[in-house]
Amino acid sequence: MVGRVVEVATDGRHLAVDRGFLTVAERGSEVGRIPLDDLAAVIANAHGLTYSNNLLVTLAMRGVPVVLCGANHRPAALVWPVDGHHAQAGRMSDQAGASAPLKKRLWQQIVRAKILAQGAALASIGAEPGGFRLLARKVRPGDPDNVEAEAARRYWPLFFGRDFRRDTDGGGLNGLLNYGYAILRAATARAVMAAGLHPSLGLMHSNRGNALVLIDDLMEPFRPIVDREVHRLKGEGIVEVTSEAKTALARIMVVDLPAEEGLISPLMTCLERLAGSLAKAYAGESDRLALPEPGLPLGF
């Protein structure tokens, strides 16, 4: 079962655990409860929230990420379990010992998938794809020519207009993108946990200030799904992070994607397959990542 993303967006609330439920209280009175079995991720996106230690421990043991958001809905921290997989030590050892040529080949697959997804997203809104398939074919192992950046320079003006600038600290459409990416990041974190991999050991990125670099690597091909939903919201006149927008962006977790061999799976399941295939690649069992087939998400 694909779980629910629960956002706590009202200031001053207290989160705890009670007999298999996450409970939410305000001024000592319970205002809601959600079965722990239903949770995929918890997004903490308000001021003055408090948490019981039992809740955080319980969620960590269940592999449910808790994303703490700061300004403009950007993730500031993520609660990560110490032990999330029965073979975690071995898988992390494989991950740390992976050769540079292997990581470059895997990164090539990630970048190609992202660029193809960007082209598909552009086609879905009637924009000119701008040769994105050709760009994808140009990507070499490790992307030494930085084709990913070249694709991004073409993509954003085509998708949101020439005046749009992607700004992680900005509001408006950028705030919507930030919020959608926070949800996607939480889902990817859950998949990485389930695969027994370490989030700080990325494929190509090595930002010392980013402890979740692998998560950011693996979510790249799925970002255009968020972009497409933000574009749809913009078309409906929603250009700020409203309750309606949050609900719509949370639904990306269950968008069906076409995968290999004719499979159709929710986004969260695709992320789990991708993380699992990466663990196998690190162990020398495969050199191909389980990425969604290029094309539109079926849910759009």
HUVENJO-V557300 format. One record per residue. N is the residue number from 0. PSI is psi in radians with two decimals (NA if undefined). Layout:
# HUVENJO-V557300
{{N | PSI} {N | PSI}}
This chain:
# HUVENJO-V557300
{{0 | 2.35} {1 | 2.18} {2 | 3.14} {3 | 2.51} {4 | 2.11} {5 | 2.15} {6 | 2.36} {7 | 1.90} {8 | 0.11} {9 | 2.25} {10 | 2.58} {11 | 0.21} {12 | 2.74} {13 | 2.27} {14 | 2.36} {15 | -3.11} {16 | 2.46} {17 | 1.94} {18 | 0.89} {19 | 0.20} {20 | 2.53} {21 | 2.19} {22 | 2.55} {23 | 2.20} {24 | 2.67} {25 | 2.12} {26 | 0.71} {27 | -0.11} {28 | 2.32} {29 | 2.32} {30 | -0.11} {31 | 2.76} {32 | 2.53} {33 | 2.32} {34 | 2.34} {35 | -0.57} {36 | -0.34} {37 | -0.16} {38 | 2.34} {39 | -0.59} {40 | 2.71} {41 | 2.18} {42 | 2.00} {43 | 1.89} {44 | 0.91} {45 | 2.94} {46 | 2.63} {47 | 0.38} {48 | 2.57} {49 | 2.73} {50 | 2.53} {51 | 2.56} {52 | -0.65} {53 | -0.67} {54 | -0.86} {55 | -0.69} {56 | -0.76} {57 | -0.78} {58 | -0.71} {59 | -0.74} {60 | -0.50} {61 | -0.05} {62 | 0.49} {63 | 1.95} {64 | 2.50} {65 | 1.99} {66 | 2.14} {67 | 2.03} {68 | 2.53} {69 | -2.47} {70 | 2.52} {71 | 0.54} {72 | 0.35} {73 | 2.42} {74 | 2.30} {75 | -0.48} {76 | 2.87} {77 | 2.26} {78 | 2.13} {79 | 2.29} {80 | 2.58} {81 | -0.64} {82 | 1.88} {83 | 0.02} {84 | 2.50} {85 | -0.44} {86 | 0.46} {87 | -0.77} {88 | -0.79} {89 | -0.71} {90 | -0.67} {91 | -0.59} {92 | -0.77} {93 | -0.73} {94 | -0.81} {95 | -0.51} {96 | 0.08} {97 | 2.43} {98 | 2.70} {99 | -0.75} {100 | -0.69} {101 | -0.82} {102 | -0.62} {103 | -0.70} {104 | -0.68} {105 | -0.69} {106 | -0.62} {107 | -0.75} {108 | -0.71} {109 | -0.86} {110 | -0.75} {111 | -0.77} {112 | -0.68} {113 | -0.79} {114 | -0.72} {115 | -0.66} {116 | -0.63} {117 | -0.75} {118 | -0.72} {119 | -0.69} {120 | -0.73} {121 | -0.79} {122 | -0.59} {123 | -0.39} {124 | 0.16} {125 | 0.26} {126 | 2.77} {127 | 2.09} {128 | -0.35} {129 | 0.61} {130 | 0.57} {131 | -0.49} {132 | -0.67} {133 | -0.74} {134 | -0.72} {135 | -0.66} {136 | -0.37} {137 | -0.23} {138 | 2.16} {139 | 2.89} {140 | 2.23} {141 | -0.12} {142 | 0.99} {143 | -0.38} {144 | 0.00} {145 | 0.85} {146 | -0.52} {147 | -0.78} {148 | -0.66} {149 | -0.74} {150 | -0.72} {151 | -0.70} {152 | -0.59} {153 | -0.61} {154 | -0.92} {155 | -0.79} {156 | -0.61} {157 | -0.56} {158 | -0.78} {159 | 0.08} {160 | 2.76} {161 | -0.46} {162 | -0.16} {163 | 2.39} {164 | 2.22} {165 | 2.11} {166 | 1.94} {167 | -0.27} {168 | 0.02} {169 | 2.90} {170 | -2.77} {171 | -2.30} {172 | -0.62} {173 | -0.67} {174 | -0.71} {175 | -0.76} {176 | -0.77} {177 | -0.77} {178 | -0.78} {179 | -0.72} {180 | -0.55} {181 | -0.71} {182 | -0.79} {183 | -0.68} {184 | -0.70} {185 | -0.75} {186 | -0.70} {187 | -0.66} {188 | -0.75} {189 | -0.73} {190 | -0.71} {191 | -0.72} {192 | -0.85} {193 | -0.49} {194 | -0.11} {195 | 0.44} {196 | 2.82} {197 | 2.25} {198 | -0.34} {199 | -0.15} {200 | 1.63} {201 | 3.06} {202 | -0.94} {203 | -0.60} {204 | 2.50} {205 | 0.74} {206 | 2.00} {207 | -0.35} {208 | 0.04} {209 | 1.87} {210 | -0.07} {211 | 0.65} {212 | -0.61} {213 | -0.67} {214 | -0.78} {215 | -0.55} {216 | -0.87} {217 | -0.41} {218 | -0.18} {219 | -0.84} {220 | -0.23} {221 | -0.13} {222 | -0.70} {223 | -0.35} {224 | -0.72} {225 | -0.80} {226 | -0.74} {227 | -0.69} {228 | -0.67} {229 | -0.69} {230 | -0.71} {231 | -0.76} {232 | -0.72} {233 | -0.71} {234 | -0.40} {235 | 0.11} {236 | 0.18} {237 | 1.90} {238 | 0.23} {239 | 2.90} {240 | 1.53} {241 | 3.01} {242 | -0.70} {243 | -0.72} {244 | -0.73} {245 | -0.75} {246 | -0.77} {247 | -0.74} {248 | -0.54} {249 | -0.46} {250 | -0.21} {251 | -0.39} {252 | -0.47} {253 | 0.20} {254 | 2.30} {255 | 2.35} {256 | 2.48} {257 | 2.21} {258 | -2.94} {259 | 2.70} {260 | 0.58} {261 | 0.13} {262 | 2.56} {263 | 2.10} {264 | 2.66} {265 | 2.69} {266 | -0.75} {267 | -0.69} {268 | -0.66} {269 | -0.67} {270 | -0.70} {271 | -0.70} {272 | -0.72} {273 | -0.84} {274 | -0.69} {275 | -0.69} {276 | -0.55} {277 | -0.74} {278 | -0.71} {279 | -0.67} {280 | -0.73} {281 | -0.57} {282 | -0.01} {283 | 0.25} {284 | -0.26} {285 | 2.81} {286 | 0.32} {287 | 2.30} {288 | 2.57} {289 | 1.54} {290 | 2.62} {291 | 2.57} {292 | 2.52} {293 | 2.43} {294 | 3.09} {295 | 2.48} {296 | 2.38} {297 | -0.33} {298 | -0.10} {299 | NA}}
